Amino acid sequence: MIQRVFNFLSTTALLTAAFTAASASAPDTEAPSAGMLPGQDEIRDTATAVVDTARVAGIDDLLARLGDKRVIYIGESHDRYEDHLNQLRIIRGLHEQGHDLAIGMEFFQQPFQAALDAFVAGEISESELLKRTEYFTRWRFDYRLYRPILRFAREHDIPLIALNLPKEITDQAGDGGIDSLIPEHAALIPADIDRDDPAYRERVEAVFAMHPKDDDADFEHFLDVQLLWDEGMAARAAGYLRGHPDKTLVVLAGTGHVEYGHGIPDRVARRIDVPAATVVSGKMRPFDPALADFILYPQRVELPATGLLGVMLDTESGGEGLGIDGFSENSGAKAAGVEAGDRIVSVGDSAIDSYADIRIALMDSRPGETLPVEVLREKMIGGSERLTFDVELH
């Protein structure tokens, strides 16, 4: 392990030391099998260096320094698997230290808490969890990124806490601001929303300037959405901490909700005074010691590609299965004989009634794999017929 005094290192030297520590501490990490239930030895750790305000160190040192915290915020880039493996590594380490944990998650919305409870209790399957939480229409990022964390929580009976406000609320605020919310939705948002932090406003303005937007985009509405996300998640986290004084809460959220403490952390602190720490990845951003209490420098880890049918789906029309509007270039489904207008009713062993069913059926597939796809096809005369095609996934 490399340990050096932060004050004596230039930024360049510090980053060099961090990457040296990462490359020396472990070999390149391979992604685990997507179907794997992670346990103590089944997920390989990412090779990660840690920078805190005093030194360059490693994950084990980080865990020791988190031991007295009641709430730990771990920022993520949603599509970076190494970030999620580090989240799991910290959760696992804290659990092994004997902490009574709960995990707060940005990527599940508060009305679906009962589904998370049922999943942890072993009452519903992973597939049922994804359907009940409407995961694929409300979050959309590859579920396999988060799967090891959720399975670890279920294996060890660690509560999962849905932090985010319903999408319907933030969508409406984006269109018309907080004042446009219907009474039913207004009743679900925190009563105390702090708009007076100039540093927070400045950061949101910088994001708004870079954000693709229409000519009529309104910054104040954009700010309202950010405030609702951060205040909503903070109120939920603070309420959980207050109601469960023996728990250590690990909050998983996008780095923008954690860095500099301006998003969730300072809004939790406004509601409840508990020892806290922030952890973010320093990859792909300029080094700034004010970014967080601890900055991670993990090696890149890629998930294996998922197989694709190569179809464009009609998710709006009713009827059995899902309709096919068209095909992508080099579509395996089209090559196998599937036609536009067909309705997919099964893929492999999975019945298809919704978009979530398609995503779940293909989640652990690979390009080049062949799966039977059953469709309904309308005949010119006499209703429809069921046809099965062997489709090579791309």
C-alpha positions in Angstrom: 0.0 0.0 0.0 1.2 3.5 -0.8 0.7 6.1 1.9 2.0 9.7 1.4 1.1 13.0 3.0 -1.4 14.8 0.8 0.0 18.3 1.6 3.4 17.5 0.1 2.0 16.1 -3.2 1.2 18.1 -6.3 -2.0 17.1 -8.1 0.0 15.4 -10.8 2.1 13.4 -8.2 -1.0 12.5 -6.3 -2.8 11.1 -9.3 0.3 9.2 -10.4 0.5 7.6 -6.9 -3.2 6.7 -7.0 -2.9 4.9 -10.3 0.3 3.2 -9.2 -1.5 2.0 -6.2 -4.4 0.7 -8.3 -2.2 -1.2 -10.7 0.0 -2.7 -8.0 -2.8 -3.8 -5.7 -4.6 -6.4 -7.9 -4.7 -7.8 -11.4 -7.1 -6.6 -14.0 -10.6 -7.4 -13.0 -13.0 -9.5 -15.1 -16.8 -9.0 -14.9 -18.5 -11.9 -13.0 -21.1 -14.0 -14.7 -24.3 -12.1 -15.0 -26.3 -14.9 -13.4 -23.9 -15.2 -10.5 -25.2 -14.8 -6.9 -22.3 -12.9 -5.4 -20.9 -14.0 -2.1 -17.7 -13.5 -0.2 -15.5 -15.0 -2.9 -17.7 -14.8 -6.0 -17.1 -11.2 -7.0 -13.5 -10.2 -7.6 -12.7 -6.8 -6.2 -11.8 -3.9 -8.6 -8.3 -2.7 -8.3 -8.9 0.7 -6.7 -6.9 3.4 -5.1 -8.4 5.8 -2.5 -7.5 9.4 -2.0 -8.6 11.1 1.2 -7.6 14.5 2.7 -4.4 13.0 4.1 -3.0 10.3 1.9 -3.3 7.8 -0.9 -4.4 4.4 0.4 -6.7 1.4 -0.5 -10.2 0.2 0.1 -9.3 -1.6 3.4 -8.1 1.7 4.8 -11.2 3.4 3.6 -13.4 0.8 5.3 -11.6 1.4 8.6 -12.2 5.2 8.3 -15.9 4.7 7.5 -16.5 2.6 10.6 -17.9 5.4 12.8 -20.3 6.9 10.2 -24.1 6.6 10.3 -24.6 7.5 6.7 -22.2 7.0 3.8 -22.9 8.4 0.4 -21.3 6.6 -2.5 -21.7 8.4 -5.8 -21.7 6.6 -9.1 -21.7 7.0 -12.9 -24.8 5.0 -13.6 -23.3 3.1 -16.5 -19.9 2.3 -14.9 -19.8 -1.3 -13.6 -16.6 -0.6 -11.6 -18.4 2.0 -9.6 -21.1 -0.5 -8.6 -18.5 -3.2 -7.8 -16.9 -0.7 -5.5 -20.2 0.1 -3.9 -20.7 -3.6 -3.3 -17.2 -3.9 -1.9 -17.8 -1.1 0.6 -21.2 -2.6 1.6 -19.7 -6.0 2.0 -16.8 -4.7 4.0 -19.1 -2.8 6.4 -21.3 -5.8 6.7 -18.3 -8.0 7.6 -17.3 -5.4 10.2 -20.6 -6.1 11.9 -22.5 -2.9 10.9 -26.3 -3.2 10.8 -26.8 -1.9 7.3 -29.6 -0.5 5.1 -29.0 0.5 1.5 -30.8 3.6 0.0 -31.1 3.6 -3.8 -31.8 6.4 -6.1 -32.8 4.0 -8.9 -36.0 2.8 -7.2 -38.9 5.2 -6.5 -40.7 5.5 -3.2 -44.1 4.1 -4.1 -42.5 0.7 -4.8 -41.0 0.2 -1.4 -43.2 -2.8 -0.8 -41.7 -4.7 -3.7 -38.1 -4.1 -2.4 -39.2 -5.4 1.0 -40.7 -8.5 -0.6 -37.6 -9.1 -2.6 -35.3 -8.9 0.4 -37.6 -11.2 2.3 -37.5 -13.8 -0.5 -41.2 -13.5 -1.2 -40.8 -12.5 -4.9 -38.3 -13.3 -7.6 -35.9 -10.9 -9.2 -38.0 -10.8 -12.3 -41.1 -10.0 -10.3 -39.2 -7.2 -8.5 -38.3 -5.6 -11.9 -41.9 -5.8 -13.1 -43.4 -4.4 -9.9 -41.0 -1.5 -9.6 -41.5 -0.7 -13.4 -37.7 -0.7 -13.5 -37.3 -0.7 -17.2 -39.5 2.3 -17.9 -38.5 4.3 -14.8 -34.8 3.9 -14.7 -33.7 2.0 -17.9 -30.0 1.5 -17.1 -28.8 -2.1 -17.5 -30.1 -3.9 -14.4 -27.0 -6.2 -14.4 -25.0 -3.2 -13.1 -26.9 -3.2 -9.8 -27.8 -6.9 -9.6 -24.8 -8.0 -7.4 -25.7 -5.3 -4.8 -29.4 -6.4 -4.7 -28.6 -10.0 -4.5 -26.0 -9.4 -1.7 -28.7 -7.5 0.2 -31.2 -10.3 -0.2 -28.6 -12.9 0.8 -27.8 -11.1 4.0 -31.3 -9.6 4.8 -30.2 -6.0 4.3 -33.1 -3.6 3.8 -33.3 -1.8 0.5 -34.8 1.7 0.7 -36.4 3.3 -2.3 -35.2 7.0 -2.2 -36.5 8.7 -5.3 -39.7 10.6 -5.8 -42.1 9.2 -8.4 -41.2 10.0 -12.0 -44.6 11.6 -12.5 -43.7 14.3 -10.1 -40.4 15.3 -11.5 -41.7 15.0 -15.1 -44.5 17.5 -14.3 -42.0 19.8 -12.5 -39.8 19.8 -15.5 -42.7 20.9 -17.7 -44.3 23.5 -15.4 -42.2 23.9 -12.2 -43.1 22.8 -8.7 -46.1 25.2 -8.6 -47.7 23.2 -11.4 -48.0 20.0 -9.4 -51.4 18.6 -8.8 -52.5 18.5 -5.1 -52.0 14.7 -5.0 -48.4 15.0 -6.1 -47.7 18.2 -4.1 -48.6 16.3 -0.9 -45.7 13.8 -1.6 -42.9 16.3 -1.8 -40.9 17.6 1.2 -42.4 20.8 2.7 -38.9 22.3 3.3 -37.1 22.8 0.0 -34.0 24.9 0.3 -33.4 27.1 -2.8 -30.9 29.5 -1.2 -27.6 27.7 -1.7 -25.7 29.8 -4.4 -23.1 27.1 -5.0 -25.8 24.5 -5.7 -27.5 26.9 -8.1 -24.3 27.6 -9.9 -23.5 23.9 -10.3 -27.0 23.2 -11.6 -26.7 26.1 -14.0 -23.5 24.7 -15.4 -25.2 21.3 -16.0 -28.2 23.1 -17.6 -25.8 24.9 -20.0 -24.4 21.6 -21.2 -27.7 19.7 -21.3 -29.4 19.1 -24.7 -32.6 21.2 -24.6 -35.4 22.8 -26.6 -35.5 26.5 -27.3 -38.3 26.9 -24.7 -36.3 25.1 -21.9 -36.7 26.9 -18.6 -33.8 26.9 -16.1 -36.0 27.4 -13.1 -38.0 24.3 -14.0 -34.8 22.4 -14.5 -33.7 23.6 -11.0 -37.0 22.5 -9.5 -36.4 19.0 -10.8 -32.9 18.8 -9.3 -34.2 20.2 -6.0 -37.1 17.7 -5.9 -34.6 14.8 -6.6 -32.2 15.9 -3.9 -34.7 17.1 -1.3 -36.9 14.1 -1.9 -34.1 11.6 -1.5 -32.7 13.5 1.5 -36.0 13.6 3.3 -36.5 9.8 2.8 -32.9 9.1 4.0 -33.3 11.3 7.0 -36.6 9.8 7.9 -35.1 6.3 7.8 -32.1 7.3 9.9 -34.4 8.9 12.5 -36.7 5.8 12.6 -33.9 3.3 12.7 -31.2 4.7 15.1 -29.2 1.5 15.1 -28.8 1.3 11.4 -25.9 2.5 9.2 -27.4 3.8 5.9 -25.4 3.5 2.7 -26.8 5.8 0.0 -26.2 4.9 -3.6 -26.9 7.8 -6.1 -25.4 9.5 -9.0 -22.2 11.5 -8.3 -24.0 14.8 -9.1 -26.3 14.1 -6.1 -23.3 13.6 -3.8 -20.2 15.6 -4.8 -19.3 18.6 -2.8 -22.1 17.7 -0.4 -24.4 20.0 -2.2 -27.1 17.5 -3.2 -28.3 14.9 -0.8 -25.7 15.1 2.0 -26.2 18.7 3.2 -30.0 18.3 2.9 -29.9 15.2 5.1 -27.6 17.1 7.5 -30.2 19.9 7.7 -32.8 17.4 8.9 -30.7 15.1 11.2 -27.2 15.5 12.7 -25.3 12.2 12.2 -21.7 11.4 11.3 -21.4 11.1 7.5 -18.9 10.6 4.7 -19.0 11.0 0.9 -17.2 8.7 -1.6 -17.0 9.3 -5.3 -15.0 8.1 -8.3 -12.4 10.5 -9.5 -12.2 9.0 -13.0 -13.1 11.3 -15.9 -13.2 14.5 -13.8 -10.5 17.0 -12.8 -9.0 16.3 -9.4 -10.4 18.5 -6.6 -9.9 17.5 -2.9 -13.2 19.3 -2.1 -15.1 16.8 -4.4 -15.7 14.3 -1.6 -14.2 12.9 1.6 -12.8 10.0 -0.3 -12.0 9.7 -4.0 -11.7 6.3 -5.7 -9.7 5.5 -8.8 -10.9 2.1 -10.0 -9.8 0.2 -13.1 -12.4 -0.1 -15.9 -14.6 -3.2 -15.7 -17.1 -4.0 -18.6 -20.2 -6.1 -18.5 -20.5 -8.6 -21.3 -22.8 -7.5 -24.1 -26.4 -8.7 -24.1 -27.9 -10.4 -27.1 -30.4 -8.4 -29.2 -33.3 -9.6 -31.4 -32.9 -6.6 -33.7 -36.5 -5.5 -33.6 -38.3 -2.2 -33.0 -41.3 -2.8 -30.7 -44.7 -1.3 -30.5 -45.2 -1.0 -26.7 -48.5 1.0 -26.9 -51.0 -1.2 -28.8 -52.9 -3.8 -26.8 -53.3 -7.5 -27.5 -51.4 -10.6 -26.8 -47.6 -10.2 -26.8 -45.7 -7.3 -28.2 -46.0 -6.0 -31.8 -43.0 -5.5 -34.1 -42.9 -2.2 -36.0 -39.6 -2.8 -37.8 -36.1 -4.1 -37.7 -32.6 -2.8 -37.1 -29.8 -3.3 -39.6 -28.5 -6.9 -39.6 -31.5 -8.0 -37.6 -31.3 -11.7 -36.6 -35.1 -11.8 -36.2 -35.7 -10.6 -39.7 -33.1 -13.0 -41.1 -34.9 -15.9 -39.3 -38.2 -15.0 -41.0 -40.0 -12.8 -38.4 -42.0 -10.0 -40.1 -43.2 -6.5 -39.3 -46.7 -6.8 -37.8 -45.9 -10.1 -36.0 -46.5 -10.1 -32.3 -43.8 -11.7 -30.1 -45.4 -14.0 -27.5 -42.4 -15.9 -26.2 -38.6 -15.7 -26.2 -36.8 -18.8 -25.1 -38.7 -20.1 -22.1 -40.2 -16.7 -21.2 -43.7 -15.6 -22.1 -43.8 -12.0 -23.4 -46.6 -9.6 -22.4 -44.7 -6.4 -21.8 -41.4 -4.6 -22.6 -40.1 -5.7 -19.2 -40.6 -9.3 -20.2 -38.4 -8.8 -23.3 -35.7 -7.2 -21.3 -35.8 -9.9 -18.6 -35.8 -12.7 -21.2 -32.7 -11.4 -22.9 -30.8 -10.2 -19.8 -28.4 -13.1 -19.6 -28.2 -13.8 -23.3 -25.1 -13.2 -25.5 -24.6 -12.1 -29.1 -24.3 -15.2 -31.3 -26.7 -17.3 -29.1 -29.7 -18.7 -30.8 -33.1 -18.6 -29.1 -36.6 -19.8 -30.2 -38.9 -16.8 -30.7 -42.7 -17.5 -31.0 -44.9 -15.0 -32.8 -48.5 -14.4 -33.7 -49.0 -13.6 -37.4 -52.3 -12.4 -38.8 -53.4 -14.5 -41.8 -55.1 -13.1 -44.8 -58.1 -15.3 -44.0 -59.0 -17.1 -40.8 -57.4 -15.1 -37.9 -53.8 -15.6 -36.7 -51.3 -18.4 -36.5 -48.4 -19.2 -34.1 -45.0 -19.5 -35.7 -41.6 -20.2 -34.0 -38.3 -19.0 -35.4 -34.8 -19.8 -34.3 -33.2 -16.3 -34.0 -29.5 -15.7 -33.8 -29.0 -12.8 -31.4 -26.8 -9.9 -32.4 
